[in-house]
Structures are given as structure tokens and as C-alpha cells.
Amino acid sequence: DMVALPAGTELGVFYYQHAERDKVKVDGHSVPTKFGLNSDIMVARYVNWMDVGGYTITPQIIVPFGRLKQSAPQNEEASGLGDPLVGSMIWLVNDPVNERWFNVGGFVGIPVGKYDADQGGINIGTNRWKGVLQTGYVQAIIPQKLYGEVTFEYDMYDKNDDFLGKTLRQDNVFETTLHLRYAVNDRNQVGLTYYHTVGGENHLDGLAQDDGLNTKRYMVTWQNFVTPKTQAQFQFGRDLDVTNGPKEKLRLQFRLAHVF
């Protein structure tokens, strides 16, 4: 997503993600309590590449929906529409000749997703506004074959004024992503991605919960153009290390993208 496509391109994308978590960690130590939380999240996304003042931009809308199911320590379930995001990226460097790209962008999460205050964190919606700042750089290491990518994301959250009868405030979250992508041929690419997420400590009615994130995980990717305008992407991965919160033992993702 960090490489600019030609202006006038429209993209419709569908994502499916399945994740399983079977343990919770506090201060880097596993909690000796049975735990189970699975999620099945789908996303519909529309992106439009256009030229404005000589710069490529991508106004887009992202709509998540799906289900969360917790089996332990108690049974809880939530499903429905999540909080949509709207925003755009802009390419400050768009140099396909030398195969290097640099972009910045921002998104706003709109709190209209399904939310039940009595279910706390087991919700599809979040009952709060969200802001996302993102920047990314792509550089060919071996021309037309191997690419290195790095992205930085900064997430900001408004207060949730109805979280189990309390006010929830979350600190900002910062994520770094390192990605290597190899073009096997014109139709196939493979990739390896490393994520590191920090921040995000929660405060309930002003009381810090000492649950800040320090999570490391990886994903392996295979992309295939099943037709000249339709690409399928398959990914799998898991958390490598979690300081606080549920630890993913498995994440499977599928993406289908079609160019109009």
C-alpha cells in the first residue's frame, strides 16, 4: 500500500482476518488463568488514486465488521459493524524510475460501530473518536526484485465516557513496521513483516491501569495476481512477545483487491 498507483485508479478491497488468543500477560508474565478470545474481522475498503497539484493522493473509506468471541474466563460475544475510518495518503516522493516512494497521511475513526457499555473491551465499536497519522518509505534494494519498506503509525484516542459505567482514556499508540518484499515474477510476490507496538496505557476514571503495550509480532505474505486486475493475498503470523494484554497464538489474513 506504500507504492503509488497511477492517478485515476480505483481499488475495491475486501479483507478477512482470523486471530486466536489463549493467554494474557501482565508485565511480561503469563496470567495463570484460563483464557480464550477469537476474532473474525472483515473490512470493506474503497481507494481512489488521484492527482492534486502534482501530488498523488488516495481518499478512501474503510469499513470494518465482524465478531469477537471470548470463551474464558467467561463467555462473551460481540458482533456487528465497527467504526469506519476515512482519510487519505499523499505521496511527497513518487519516483517509479528509481523505485522509491515516500508518503504521509491521516485517518479519522468515526464512533458509529455497535457498542455495549456493559461488555467493556468485548466490543466491535469503541464509542470514541480515533485519529491515525501514518508515514511510509519504500526503496528498491535490488531493482524490480527486492524492496525494503518502513512505516510509522501514531494513533490518538478520544475518551470513551461509558465504559462499564466509567470513563476510559487511552494513551497514544506508536507502531513501527519493517517489511521486505520480493517479486518472484510478474504475478507473485512474497514478503516478511515485523511489527513493534508501544504505548496505549489505559486510564479508568483517571486511574492508570499499568497496562501499556510493548508487543512484537511477525507476518508472512504471499500475493498473487489471479487476473491482471485482481490480486489475492494470504498472510499468517503470530505475536512474538507481549508485555501486557492477550497474546495471539495465530493470525490468518486474506485480502482480495480489484482494480477498476
Steps between C-alpha positions, in 0.01 A plus 500: 500500500802732516562503123297754303280377218419717195251781549150394398537151649216382721542207735243287679643286780357231727692374806438207730697445819478212748698521825520269802626591848542249781691689768524841667823660614558763770842666528639230272371207707218264401191521721420150643137523393330317215442745216354480150418779254447455127421768246368488145521847349414603144572834335359663187722776358477739206805697379520758220840611370493855367734785415465831685752775430753250370474270803338157512237465773268215599170602659346185643248348736556189714203317655566214748249245624514158659491304826690463828447186709647455846476148642693548826512617775136567408289464188442828317437583138465813289426541130395763253634814334823655623614863487565615139814695413529772236816674387772519238869451432713744297825406324772760552741278305361300209799379300420178310816535285728467803239291684465712812188640660424702812153586628321650798133491589229508757173327585210562735308217668130587538328349810186359339580129545293267716586551868372364830641682804435199725736279296809715546777399264294228324353737243524556126446875536702716742267792587780753441664696221839386372772678304774327301816658359709284270815531292682248285813466286572238231836445332613239249798304635533287186324680210169342402561213745557582867347792689541633851214684666465679833183658638423692815150537642380722786150438639314749720176434690217708638344403834239227524257648754301176549731205563349271764349812658837678505704732278776330302794696366779333306848637438621535144637192321811496280575219254806434284479257208796357307422311180701312238324421172634279223350493149522138387357586158235728346219319683647395835662674794602381847571704808606497864381765744599590855277719721586671829221678690547709815290735715126487553478486880136521614361727770164427667348806669851647502666196659788358293467126432874432448416307181706678235577305183837364395405243239713342227358281225571376147306423185590298188332605173432353158334708228372368168331677208229250413403730211676814368272714720427274797751414769465246782717530809551239772674567833575314819684596817484535876621706793864449586489679834232681701557703816135570585174363364385196301767320296413381149602140433375522140395761247376416150415771251359504148468800270333526161568820305347595165609791281221684319 
